[in-house]
Amino acid sequence: MRNLPDTMQLVVGQGGLPKLVIRTPQADAEIYLHGAQVTHFQPRGQKPVLFLSGKSSFEPGKPIRGGVPICFPWFGARQDAPAHGFARLREWELVCAEPGAVTLQLVEDDWGATFRVSVGASLGMELTVKNLCREARQFEAALHTYLAVSDVRQVGITGLAGTTYLNTVGEPRENVEGTAPIRITAETDRLYLNTISTVTVEDPGWQRRIVIEKAGSHSTVVWNPWIAKAQRMADFGDDEWPGMLCVETCNVKNNAVTLATGAIHTMSAVIRPC
């Protein structure tokens, strides 16, 4: 689209992919049209809030490693189909731009999706899905948020006490989260089910908290690849794992969403450093 506000530019990003650069009085942000992916958010006078791998691919048909990938319409691996769905691999259309906010759109495979991003002291993201098929359909979705942290081994995660989670490292098994802050001490991949709770990441190394508020979401994923898995990932640096933590706003597995024909569903997250 044309006539972008003064706070916004559409430029050529890494790999020649189009990228929106947003500068507001409160913060800077960058959004690739490839995957409608937010790759940078940094409030004035603060460190970046999002992690982006220096080894990430920036090319059509491949995901960007870091920022906030959109996983849709499924989550995880699927035989003969891209992991985490097609949304993060497609170029979205910019349909609305206003000072500090943009809306992007994708229509594919009987699904319509819009993604609105607002940039201020907080990062707001809103994914709205519409069923364009003639029958009811089910989908999964995740805002796969990579947070930048000083050292993942030192952070504490609160807000999920008492929640049942599926631990998918090794043999999958169910557990219930205790009352102490969650600590990352090894490869971690936990799917918390039936939770609408706000999650807070306490980062003493950078003397800040990151608060993740959400709506329309009943799952939360906490993930860090640790040492061995980081070394197996071609688009992730071997020594990058201490500087990131994923806290994902989701509707997956038992919390997948079923939509009637023509129905819509909105899932949103607000990332607030303080």
VENBELJO-V221312 format. One record per backbone hydrogen bond with DSSP energy under -1.0 kcal/mol. CO is the residue of the C=O (numbers start at 0). NH is the residue of the N-H. If there is no record, write none. Layout:
CO_NH ; CO_NH
//
This chain:
4_7 ; 6_22 ; 8_20 ; 10_18 ; 12_15 ; 13_16 ; 16_12 ; 17_32 ; 18_10 ; 19_30 ; 20_8 ; 21_28 ; 25_43 ; 26_23 ; 27_41 ; 28_21 ; 29_38 ; 29_39 ; 30_19 ; 31_36 ; 32_35 ; 32_91 ; 36_31 ; 37_67 ; 39_29 ; 40_48 ; 41_27 ; 42_45 ; 48_147 ; 50_66 ; 52_55 ; 58_61 ; 63_65 ; 64_52 ; 66_145 ; 68_143 ; 70_141 ; 71_86 ; 72_139 ; 75_83 ; 77_80 ; 81_84 ; 83_71 ; 85_88 ; 89_34 ; 92_104 ; 95_102 ; 97_100 ; 99_118 ; 100_97 ; 101_116 ; 102_94 ; 102_95 ; 103_114 ; 104_92 ; 105_112 ; 107_110 ; 109_131 ; 110_107 ; 111_129 ; 112_105 ; 113_127 ; 114_103 ; 115_125 ; 116_101 ; 117_123 ; 121_119 ; 122_270 ; 123_117 ; 124_268 ; 125_115 ; 126_266 ; 127_113 ; 128_264 ; 129_111 ; 130_261 ; 136_258 ; 138_256 ; 140_250 ; 141_70 ; 142_144 ; 142_248 ; 144_246 ; 145_50 ; 146_244 ; 150_153 ; 155_201 ; 156_181 ; 157_199 ; 159_162 ; 162_176 ; 163_192 ; 164_174 ; 165_190 ; 166_172 ; 172_166 ; 174_164 ; 176_161 ; 181_156 ; 187_223 ; 188_167 ; 189_221 ; 190_165 ; 191_219 ; 198_211 ; 199_157 ; 200_209 ; 201_155 ; 202_207 ; 207_202 ; 208_273 ; 209_200 ; 210_271 ; 211_198 ; 212_269 ; 214_267 ; 217_194 ; 218_249 ; 219_191 ; 220_247 ; 221_189 ; 222_245 ; 223_187 ; 226_230 ; 232_235 ; 236_239 ; 239_242 ; 240_243 ; 241_151 ; 242_148 ; 244_146 ; 245_222 ; 247_220 ; 248_142 ; 249_218 ; 250_140 ; 251_254 ; 252_255 ; 256_138 ; 258_136 ; 259_262 ; 262_130 ; 264_128 ; 266_126 ; 267_214 ; 268_124 ; 269_212 ; 270_122 ; 271_210
//
